[in-house]
Amino acid sequence: MFCPKCRDEFIKGITECPDCKAPLVNELSVEEGPTYEPIYVDLVTVMESGDPGLIMVAKSLLENAGIRYYAKGETAQHLFGGGTIGTGFNPLTGPTQIKVSKVDLEEALELLKDILE
Ligand SMILES: [Zn+2]
């Protein structure tokens, strides 16, 4: 049994790589080469806020950690800036959502937990 990522060999009976948790395969394909990140990744919303200051803090935390993120609704909020009422949420666009790739989700939540309360 082989790990497709580490390319290590394991004895029969082991089904998961102890290092990277990847499911083991019977044979490594020669042409496989290094595993590249898929271009289209599943995005998960890690936070949602109508407070631009909080969004800015979240983004700099993610940037410093090298996590790629996608902020949804941000452009619209700039366009419609000043149209906010009471709650601070823009009634037209709603709060900004910060999304990260599923693979970065845990790390992102850990970074953002202090401001997510
Ligand atoms: Zn592995």
Boltz pocket constraint, residues with backbone or C-beta under 6 A from the ligand:
constraints:
  - pocket:
      binder: B
      contacts: [[A, 3], [A, 4], [A, 5], [A, 6], [A, 7], [A, 17], [A, 18], [A, 19], [A, 20], [A, 21], [A, 22]]
      max_distance: 6.0
